[in-house]
Amino acid sequence: MGIQVEFNPDLALRNISEFKDGKRKIDECIPEPLEEGKTYSFLKNGQRLYWLHGELPLLETRGNQDLSKPIASIIILRAVHSLEGEQVTTRGEYKVIKLIKDDKIYFNGHGIA
């Protein structure tokens, strides 16, 4: 038996409508409104590892790796692994650095363009 760990180059959260429909917890979704300079909590299932030394993209996921273009540049301030019942989870906080509202390329690979 091994330890299952997922390395994530981005933070992918669900649309807020999934919380409003009772399908997800609030921290699993992109807050509304999303504002530059504000700090938000996140929750992901599984033991996930994030880069903590710089900006990474915030994406919207529809599941099954169906991801949007980056909607914001964020920094992860904290990520903690824990058990919630039998489920391993990763909880944390991120700060929105910049909202990405146009089609300009902001991320180029794992760096900022």
C-alpha positions in Angstrom: 0.0 0.0 0.0 1.3 3.4 -0.9 0.5 7.0 -0.2 -1.7 8.6 -2.8 -0.6 12.2 -3.4 -1.6 14.5 -6.3 0.6 17.4 -7.4 -1.5 20.3 -8.6 0.0 23.2 -10.7 -3.2 25.1 -10.2 -6.2 25.4 -7.9 -9.4 24.1 -9.6 -12.7 24.8 -7.8 -16.4 24.4 -8.8 -18.8 27.1 -9.9 -20.7 28.7 -7.0 -24.0 27.3 -8.4 -23.0 23.8 -7.1 -23.0 25.2 -3.5 -26.3 27.0 -4.1 -27.8 23.7 -5.5 -26.6 21.9 -2.3 -24.1 19.7 -4.3 -20.8 21.1 -2.8 -19.5 22.8 0.3 -18.8 26.6 0.0 -15.0 26.1 0.2 -15.1 23.7 -2.8 -16.5 26.6 -5.0 -15.2 29.9 -6.5 -16.6 32.7 -4.3 -19.0 35.3 -5.7 -17.8 38.0 -6.0 -14.2 37.1 -6.4 -12.1 40.1 -5.5 -8.4 41.1 -5.9 -6.5 41.3 -2.7 -9.0 39.2 -0.7 -8.2 35.8 1.0 -10.5 32.8 0.6 -10.6 29.3 2.0 -10.6 26.2 -0.2 -11.3 22.5 0.2 -10.3 19.6 -2.0 -10.7 15.9 -1.7 -7.5 14.0 -1.6 -4.0 14.7 -0.4 -2.8 17.5 -2.8 0.4 19.4 -3.0 0.6 22.9 -4.3 3.4 25.3 -5.1 3.7 27.8 -2.3 6.5 30.1 -3.6 4.6 32.2 -6.3 1.5 32.8 -8.3 -0.5 30.0 -9.8 -3.8 30.0 -11.7 -7.3 29.6 -10.2 -9.5 27.6 -12.6 -13.1 26.5 -12.7 -13.6 22.8 -12.9 -16.7 20.9 -14.2 -15.2 17.6 -13.1 -13.2 14.9 -15.0 -10.4 17.4 -15.7 -12.7 19.7 -17.7 -11.0 23.0 -16.7 -11.6 26.6 -17.7 -8.9 29.1 -18.7 -7.3 30.9 -15.7 -9.8 33.2 -14.1 -7.4 34.6 -11.5 -3.8 34.5 -10.4 -3.5 33.5 -6.8 -1.0 32.5 -4.1 -1.6 29.6 -1.8 -1.0 30.8 1.8 -1.7 27.6 3.6 -2.5 24.0 2.7 -3.3 21.3 5.4 -4.1 17.6 5.0 -6.5 16.0 7.3 -9.1 13.3 7.6 -12.8 14.1 7.5 -14.4 10.8 8.4 -12.6 8.3 6.1 -11.9 10.9 3.4 -8.4 12.6 3.2 -8.8 16.2 2.4 -6.7 19.3 1.7 -7.9 22.6 3.2 -6.2 25.9 2.8 -6.3 29.6 2.0 -5.5 31.5 -1.1 -5.1 35.2 -1.9 -6.3 36.6 -5.2 -3.5 38.6 -6.8 -5.1 39.5 -10.1 -8.4 38.7 -11.8 -7.9 37.6 -15.4 -10.8 39.1 -17.5 -9.4 39.2 -21.0 -7.8 36.8 -23.5 -4.2 38.0 -22.8 -1.8 35.3 -21.8 -1.0 35.7 -18.2 0.5 32.3 -17.4 3.1 30.8 -19.8 3.7 27.2 -18.6 4.4 27.5 -14.9 5.6 31.1 -14.9 3.9 34.4 -15.4 4.1 35.8 -19.0 
